[in-house]
Amino acid sequence: MPRVRLDLAYDGTAFAGWARQPALRTVQGTVEDALGVVLRGDPPPRLTVAGRTDAGVHARGQVAHLDVDDAAWLALPGRSDREPGPALVARLAGLLPGDVVVHRVAPAPAGFDARFSALRRRYAYRIADDDAARDPLRRHHVLWHRRALDVEAMQAAVGPLVGHHDFSAFCKPREGATTIRTLEELAWERPADGPDAGLVVATVTADAFCHHMVRALVSASIAVGEGRRPVAWPGDVLARGERGGADGGGALVPARGLTLEEVGYPDDAELEARARRTRAVRVPLGPVPGGRVPGDRVPVDRTAPGGPPPE
């Protein structure tokens, strides 16, 4: 069965997140059902996604993969002279609602896994803290904030968070899942021009994210930007590992300001090796039970029921 890569985007406002859920409208369910119609599959085919987004979170650069029956793939163009990938894009365009678009479908390179081969995910969070920057046409994609934010203080506050850390203070824990991540970038700016001019924008890039991690990091940054917390506070929370309570990092900003902008992958020759490495569980940098060396990765089948997810 050939594996194909799908590049897609969606407005998450009216979706209950990516993952299929009974009786709820989800991105995965919507796209899989459309694929089932086109490919005549019952049950519909199953998608593997690079990053599972929460309810209300948007995506401009989401990636998924699908294993397709060879005969169904070759039959997609019908009598047209198109290749199967563009033919599938065109047929999905006629079935999908306006808030989700599949931009590209193509055969995946050998060893490609949309989830495990990814090197990094890049998100953006957008805030309007000035009435002049509030665009009603973008109200579902930008957080409207009533108090002015000190962007320089926010940038200084998040510096200690960048790097390889246990982000348990900023994650909703999941049984069997690690909270250790490598945060490659967390940068705040107020662009002077372009589509985000006047907004306060965070760029957040990591190898993967824990559940609610980005929204918790943004919430902590806002507390500093408003002057409610000192610049050192987010770093102190990270060091203590305390999620709940007044001094923890568990508060979340609304989902609507968050967009998955891009998923990065290695060169084709490295895809399979990257997937194997990602399927290993990170262990804390410190005393580790069981005789393992701090920082070791312990192989685990994340595809098994109950296995820990990378996001």
Stockholm file with secondary structure:
# STOCKHOLM 1.0

chainA/1-311         MPRVRLDLAYDGTAFAGWARQPALRTVQGTVEDALGVVLRGDPPPRLTVAGRTDAGVHARGQVAHLDVDDAAWLALPGRSDREPGPALVARLAGLLPGDVVVHRVAPAPAGFDARFSALRRRYAYRIADDDAARDPLRRHHVLWHRRALDVEAMQAAVGPLVGHHDFSAFCKPREGATTIRTLEELAWERPADGPDAGLVVATVTADAFCHHMVRALVSASIAVGEGRRPVAWPGDVLARGERGGADGGGALVPARGLTLEEVGYPDDAELEARARRTRAVRVPLGPVPGGRVPGDRVPVDRTAPGGPPPE
#=GR chainA/1-311 SS CCEEEEEEEECGGGSSCSSCCTTSCCHHHHHHHHHHHHHTCSSCCCCEESCCCCTTCEEEEEEEEEECCHHHHHHTTTTSSSCHHHHHHHHHHTTSCTTEEEEEEEECCTTCCTTTSCCEEEEEEEEECSGGGCCGGGTTTSEECSSCCCHHHHHHHHGGGSEEEECGGGSCCCTTCCCEEEEEEEEEECCSSSTTTTSEEEEEEESCCCTTHHHHHHHHHHHHHTTSSCTTHHHHHHHHTCCSSTTSSCCCCCGGGEEEEEEECCCGGGHHHHHHHHTEEECCSSCCGGGCCTTCEEECCTTSTTCCCCC
#=GC SS_cons         CCEEEEEEEECGGGSSCSSCCTTSCCHHHHHHHHHHHHHTCSSCCCCEESCCCCTTCEEEEEEEEEECCHHHHHHTTTTSSSCHHHHHHHHHHTTSCTTEEEEEEEECCTTCCTTTSCCEEEEEEEEECSGGGCCGGGTTTSEECSSCCCHHHHHHHHGGGSEEEECGGGSCCCTTCCCEEEEEEEEEECCSSSTTTTSEEEEEEESCCCTTHHHHHHHHHHHHHTTSSCTTHHHHHHHHTCCSSTTSSCCCCCGGGEEEEEEECCCGGGHHHHHHHHTEEECCSSCCGGGCCTTCEEECCTTSTTCCCCC
//
